[in-house]
Amino acid sequence: MAGLWYTRVVSTESTAGEPPSGAHDGAQRLRVLVPMRWGDMDAYGHVNNVQIVRMLEEARIAAFGPPGGTGASGAEPLVPLFSEVAVGTLALVVEHRVRYLRPLDYRNVPAQVDVWVSGLKAAALTLDYVVHDPVEKHECARATTQLAFVDESSGRLMRLTEEQRTRLAPYVGPGLFSR
C-alpha cells in the first residue's frame, strides 16, 4: 500500500502490445503513477485543471529525473535525462498545451500518466502525455510540454548532446497535437 503514495515509473510499454493512447509506432511510452491529493479537488469534486499540470510535472520528473543539483537523492528515474545535466544547466519549460477531455475525479489511488518524447530539436525537446483515470481507464487529458536546456550563467540555449539523443531515442514517437 505504501507504494501507492509515491510517484514512480511502473512500466515502459511498446505499441506492439496494448498501446497507451496516442501511440502509433514502435516507440516506448513510460507509464507513471501520480498520486492525487485531497486538496487537488475543485468545487465539483474533480482534480482542478491547474493540478493536472502539476501532475504532468510529477510524471516528467519521475520518468526523466529532477534537474541536476536540485533536491536530495531518491529513486532513480527510468531514463536519467534531467538528473544528469551538467551543473549550471537549467531545464526550462518553454510551453505547455493541455486538452481536457473528461473530468478526472479524485480517487485515493494514483492516476496513470503515459509520457513519451514527441520531438527532438537541436536545443529543445517536446514531451507528450496522456492522463488516465486509474479505475475507469479512460483518457482525461492530453498534453504536451516543450523544454529547453539553458546555460544558467549566459542565458544561452544549449544543444542536446548525442548521448542525450541516444538515451531518448527509444521513447520518440508521434505527437498528440499537430504543430
Phi, psi and omega in degrees: 000325183299326181297339180290343185265006181240141173288129180204153175280127181255338178191162165249141182235134175265152180286357177292331177266222176278109188284141167298155182304142177087356182269129182226007179221197183272010181291150178274148175244144177264125177258122184241136174268123181239116180299143171265140180255147179307318181288354178284345185287147171263187183295344181265001181084008178260157172292127184297147182301324178296324180290332175299318178296322175298319180295326176297317178298315179299319178295317180298316181291320178296322183283317190242001175091154176286153178305139181308138178083005179248144177066178178266166181292153181201214180294141177285137175288159178294321180236091182293109178237291182295327182289347183245016176284155182296150175302136182092002177256126179259137173257103188251140174284127178265321185201144170241146170221129182229133172245116180273122185260318179211154177297143171261105180288142176299136173218158178269027172233151184292146170288155176259127180235120174269135181223141177206170179269123179251354178197138174232120175245180182303317185231020181209157173223153180238132177248140175245152184220150166231125179262125182247143169297131185288342182257308183276346175069002180285159177286133177253327180206150170238141185209163174218147177226126173261134181232156176222149173266132184230137174286121185299320185283324183261339184078009182271147174296147178243138179287147172292140180280164177297324177298317178296318179297318179295318180297324182274343187309317181294345185253010180273126179210183183293151178277159179278336183239137175285144184271000000 
